[in-house]
Amino acid sequence: MGTQHFVFLLVENHTHLTLACAIEPLRIANMISGKPLYTWSYASEDGISATASNGSVTLVEHRFNALPKCDRLFVIPGLGMTRFITPTLLSCLRKAHNTGIRVGALCSGAWILAEAGFLNDMRAAIHWEYHDAFAERFPDVVLVRSVFVADEKHVTASGGTATADLMLHLIDQDHGYDLSVAVSDMMVYAGAREASVEQRISLQSRFGMRNPHVARAIEIMRGALEEPVSPAAIAQDLGISVRQLERLFGRYFNTSPGRYYMELRLDRARHLLLQTEMSISEIAVASGFQSLGHFSRLYRKSFGTTPSAQRGRLA
């Protein structure tokens, strides 16, 4: 296999960590092999530079509407990227796709590929912060919680170090396992993950819990945010009493199962409010609230502002 050229489309406010995790494995692969296995260049809307969310400015070689020939094209946005999806960006992605270039996405980039119409009926990975909004906006895309998806036509990774996992996987595919491991060792990255690994660490690790009843209860809640089930039904599913379920949540979270469940639903509503153009009434229903007034009161109590006021500030 000859030298492969990767082009990275840097959307304004992109995640610098994701960019570094994309480039460094390629650079190290070249260094270890002693060969130019990979080359890369950058593109932005104005063809001059792109600014990351941490303020870092990267000089680029190409405009979105004047890309060079390449083997792979990756779009790298960041959080809040819906503000920066332009007709020029979507047009250049469609043009690259139509000419046979392998188009992929990193961090929240799967949203942009879905917006371009590339991901229908495909599995895709996106940063966990966007899961709720993405599922609502693109129901025809098979959203997975994996760190990356590499066995579809369009490769996607959830950002951050998941990008390094993806690049190590591609190096393995292109040039063998030994080189991939050598690159990982040079990065002092012994924990390279397979695609099937979920993005967020387990509830047991995150909360220091070792109780399977609590983990399963939260799993049930997360799976039924739009149509909530009662604590009694959850307890029955677990084979324990409601009082025992309440004691467990009091021990681990200092709250009741009902209150914890309510906070999960309100968090989902906040994500949808900030990341989608759904109406407030649609968001209320999608978060399991049948009364818009009740939803607004609970939202204000939790976040210190009403849904409409928050949406107004965002606008």
Order of alpha helices (4+ residues) and beta strands (2+ residues): beta-alpha-beta-beta-beta-beta-beta-alpha-beta-alpha-beta-alpha-beta-beta-beta-alpha-alpha-alpha-alpha-alpha-alpha-alpha-alpha-alpha-alpha
